Amino acid sequence: MDDIPNWITPLYAGLLGLLLLALSVNVSRHRAGSKVTLGDGGVPELQRAIRAQANLVEYAPIALILLASVEAQGFSLMVIHTLGVMLVIARALHAVGLTASAGASAPRAIGALLTWLMILLASGLAIFGVVSAARI
């Protein structure tokens, strides 16, 4: 372990991994309770649980890749932690909002917007880092 650089992104990947496990347990709990082994069986609570889990899986990979890119380019610890905290809070809020209600909710909307903002900022920083380092 001493030869591995002290990266920050794995902290946020680990936190999101724990969130994914919690969402996966929630899906399994709803499957067992509704006796649905495949698909959603038309059960609204199971549908929401599946979408909350899937939504994390859809957004987390690119967000973590962007976070790692920003970190690898040497941006400040404050920038990296701000993006990482934004991502974890955003994904947790979105999951809570979607799991609680199929309709619109403040946690779901804030979570989605915060996720998009994190991806936008990290994308911009990643591109800026490459462009500013280019020697043309």
MODELLER restraints for C-alpha pairs under 7 A, 6 or more apart:
rsr = mdl.restraints
at = mdl.atoms
rsr.add(forms.Gaussian(group=physical.xy_distance, feature=features.Distance(at['CA:9:A'], at['CA:67:A']), mean=6.44, stdev=0.5))
rsr.add(forms.Gaussian(group=physical.xy_distance, feature=features.Distance(at['CA:9:A'], at['CA:68:A']), mean=5.66, stdev=0.5))
rsr.add(forms.Gaussian(group=physical.xy_distance, feature=features.Distance(at['CA:12:A'], at['CA:84:A']), mean=5.88, stdev=0.5))
rsr.add(forms.Gaussian(group=physical.xy_distance, feature=features.Distance(at['CA:12:A'], at['CA:88:A']), mean=6.99, stdev=0.5))
rsr.add(forms.Gaussian(group=physical.xy_distance, feature=features.Distance(at['CA:13:A'], at['CA:64:A']), mean=6.78, stdev=0.5))
rsr.add(forms.Gaussian(group=physical.xy_distance, feature=features.Distance(at['CA:16:A'], at['CA:88:A']), mean=6.45, stdev=0.5))
rsr.add(forms.Gaussian(group=physical.xy_distance, feature=features.Distance(at['CA:20:A'], at['CA:53:A']), mean=6.52, stdev=0.5))
rsr.add(forms.Gaussian(group=physical.xy_distance, feature=features.Distance(at['CA:23:A'], at['CA:53:A']), mean=5.36, stdev=0.5))
rsr.add(forms.Gaussian(group=physical.xy_distance, feature=features.Distance(at['CA:24:A'], at['CA:53:A']), mean=6.42, stdev=0.5))
rsr.add(forms.Gaussian(group=physical.xy_distance, feature=features.Distance(at['CA:26:A'], at['CA:49:A']), mean=6.48, stdev=0.5))
rsr.add(forms.Gaussian(group=physical.xy_distance, feature=features.Distance(at['CA:27:A'], at['CA:46:A']), mean=6.48, stdev=0.5))
rsr.add(forms.Gaussian(group=physical.xy_distance, feature=features.Distance(at['CA:27:A'], at['CA:49:A']), mean=5.32, stdev=0.5))
rsr.add(forms.Gaussian(group=physical.xy_distance, feature=features.Distance(at['CA:27:A'], at['CA:50:A']), mean=5.95, stdev=0.5))
rsr.add(forms.Gaussian(group=physical.xy_distance, feature=features.Distance(at['CA:30:A'], at['CA:46:A']), mean=5.49, stdev=0.5))
rsr.add(forms.Gaussian(group=physical.xy_distance, feature=features.Distance(at['CA:31:A'], at['CA:37:A']), mean=6.11, stdev=0.5))
rsr.add(forms.Gaussian(group=physical.xy_distance, feature=features.Distance(at['CA:31:A'], at['CA:46:A']), mean=6.75, stdev=0.5))
rsr.add(forms.Gaussian(group=physical.xy_distance, feature=features.Distance(at['CA:40:A'], at['CA:46:A']), mean=5.79, stdev=0.5))
rsr.add(forms.Gaussian(group=physical.xy_distance, feature=features.Distance(at['CA:40:A'], at['CA:47:A']), mean=5.48, stdev=0.5))
rsr.add(forms.Gaussian(group=physical.xy_distance, feature=features.Distance(at['CA:48:A'], at['CA:98:A']), mean=6.19, stdev=0.5))
rsr.add(forms.Gaussian(group=physical.xy_distance, feature=features.Distance(at['CA:48:A'], at['CA:99:A']), mean=5.37, stdev=0.5))
rsr.add(forms.Gaussian(group=physical.xy_distance, feature=features.Distance(at['CA:48:A'], at['CA:102:A']), mean=6.54, stdev=0.5))
rsr.add(forms.Gaussian(group=physical.xy_distance, feature=features.Distance(at['CA:49:A'], at['CA:99:A']), mean=5.62, stdev=0.5))
rsr.add(forms.Gaussian(group=physical.xy_distance, feature=features.Distance(at['CA:52:A'], at['CA:95:A']), mean=5.11, stdev=0.5))
rsr.add(forms.Gaussian(group=physical.xy_distance, feature=features.Distance(at['CA:52:A'], at['CA:98:A']), mean=5.99, stdev=0.5))
rsr.add(forms.Gaussian(group=physical.xy_distance, feature=features.Distance(at['CA:52:A'], at['CA:99:A']), mean=6.33, stdev=0.5))
rsr.add(forms.Gaussian(group=physical.xy_distance, feature=features.Distance(at['CA:56:A'], at['CA:91:A']), mean=6.56, stdev=0.5))
rsr.add(forms.Gaussian(group=physical.xy_distance, feature=features.Distance(at['CA:63:A'], at['CA:119:A']), mean=5.83, stdev=0.5))
rsr.add(forms.Gaussian(group=physical.xy_distance, feature=features.Distance(at['CA:66:A'], at['CA:122:A']), mean=5.72, stdev=0.5))
rsr.add(forms.Gaussian(group=physical.xy_distance, feature=features.Distance(at['CA:66:A'], at['CA:123:A']), mean=6.34, stdev=0.5))
rsr.add(forms.Gaussian(group=physical.xy_distance, feature=features.Distance(at['CA:66:A'], at['CA:126:A']), mean=6.88, stdev=0.5))
rsr.add(forms.Gaussian(group=physical.xy_distance, feature=features.Distance(at['CA:67:A'], at['CA:80:A']), mean=6.83, stdev=0.5))
rsr.add(forms.Gaussian(group=physical.xy_distance, feature=features.Distance(at['CA:67:A'], at['CA:122:A']), mean=6.33, stdev=0.5))
rsr.add(forms.Gaussian(group=physical.xy_distance, feature=features.Distance(at['CA:69:A'], at['CA:126:A']), mean=6.15, stdev=0.5))
rsr.add(forms.Gaussian(group=physical.xy_distance, feature=features.Distance(at['CA:70:A'], at['CA:122:A']), mean=6.66, stdev=0.5))
rsr.add(forms.Gaussian(group=physical.xy_distance, feature=features.Distance(at['CA:70:A'], at['CA:125:A']), mean=6.46, stdev=0.5))
rsr.add(forms.Gaussian(group=physical.xy_distance, feature=features.Distance(at['CA:70:A'], at['CA:126:A']), mean=5.37, stdev=0.5))
rsr.add(forms.Gaussian(group=physical.xy_distance, feature=features.Distance(at['CA:71:A'], at['CA:80:A']), mean=6.24, stdev=0.5))
rsr.add(forms.Gaussian(group=physical.xy_distance, feature=features.Distance(at['CA:73:A'], at['CA:129:A']), mean=6.47, stdev=0.5))
rsr.add(forms.Gaussian(group=physical.xy_distance, feature=features.Distance(at['CA:83:A'], at['CA:118:A']), mean=5.91, stdev=0.5))
rsr.add(forms.Gaussian(group=physical.xy_distance, feature=features.Distance(at['CA:86:A'], at['CA:114:A']), mean=6.60, stdev=0.5))
rsr.add(forms.Gaussian(group=physical.xy_distance, feature=features.Distance(at['CA:86:A'], at['CA:118:A']), mean=6.43, stdev=0.5))
rsr.add(forms.Gaussian(group=physical.xy_distance, feature=features.Distance(at['CA:87:A'], at['CA:115:A']), mean=5.81, stdev=0.5))
rsr.add(forms.Gaussian(group=physical.xy_distance, feature=features.Distance(at['CA:87:A'], at['CA:118:A']), mean=6.39, stdev=0.5))
rsr.add(forms.Gaussian(group=physical.xy_distance, feature=features.Distance(at['CA:90:A'], at['CA:111:A']), mean=3.98, stdev=0.5))
rsr.add(forms.Gaussian(group=physical.xy_distance, feature=features.Distance(at['CA:90:A'], at['CA:112:A']), mean=6.63, stdev=0.5))
rsr.add(forms.Gaussian(group=physical.xy_distance, feature=features.Distance(at['CA:90:A'], at['CA:114:A']), mean=5.35, stdev=0.5))
rsr.add(forms.Gaussian(group=physical.xy_distance, feature=features.Distance(at['CA:90:A'], at['CA:115:A']), mean=5.45, stdev=0.5))
rsr.add(forms.Gaussian(group=physical.xy_distance, feature=features.Distance(at['CA:91:A'], at['CA:111:A']), mean=5.82, stdev=0.5))
rsr.add(forms.Gaussian(group=physical.xy_distance, feature=features.Distance(at['CA:91:A'], at['CA:115:A']), mean=6.93, stdev=0.5))
rsr.add(forms.Gaussian(group=physical.xy_distance, feature=features.Distance(at['CA:93:A'], at['CA:107:A']), mean=4.92, stdev=0.5))
rsr.add(forms.Gaussian(group=physical.xy_distance, feature=features.Distance(at['CA:93:A'], at['CA:108:A']), mean=5.98, stdev=0.5))
rsr.add(forms.Gaussian(group=physical.xy_distance, feature=features.Distance(at['CA:93:A'], at['CA:111:A']), mean=4.92, stdev=0.5))
rsr.add(forms.Gaussian(group=physical.xy_distance, feature=features.Distance(at['CA:94:A'], at['CA:107:A']), mean=5.73, stdev=0.5))
rsr.add(forms.Gaussian(group=physical.xy_distance, feature=features.Distance(at['CA:94:A'], at['CA:108:A']), mean=4.05, stdev=0.5))
rsr.add(forms.Gaussian(group=physical.xy_distance, feature=features.Distance(at['CA:94:A'], at['CA:109:A']), mean=6.99, stdev=0.5))
rsr.add(forms.Gaussian(group=physical.xy_distance, feature=features.Distance(at['CA:94:A'], at['CA:111:A']), mean=4.34, stdev=0.5))
rsr.add(forms.Gaussian(group=physical.xy_distance, feature=features.Distance(at['CA:94:A'], at['CA:112:A']), mean=6.16, stdev=0.5))
rsr.add(forms.Gaussian(group=physical.xy_distance, feature=features.Distance(at['CA:95:A'], at['CA:108:A']), mean=6.96, stdev=0.5))
rsr.add(forms.Gaussian(group=physical.xy_distance, feature=features.Distance(at['CA:96:A'], at['CA:107:A']), mean=6.79, stdev=0.5))
rsr.add(forms.Gaussian(group=physical.xy_distance, feature=features.Distance(at['CA:97:A'], at['CA:105:A']), mean=5.85, stdev=0.5))
rsr.add(forms.Gaussian(group=physical.xy_distance, feature=features.Distance(at['CA:97:A'], at['CA:107:A']), mean=4.79, stdev=0.5))
rsr.add(forms.Gaussian(group=physical.xy_distance, feature=features.Distance(at['CA:97:A'], at['CA:108:A']), mean=4.30, stdev=0.5))
rsr.add(forms.Gaussian(group=physical.xy_distance, feature=features.Distance(at['CA:98:A'], at['CA:108:A']), mean=5.85, stdev=0.5))
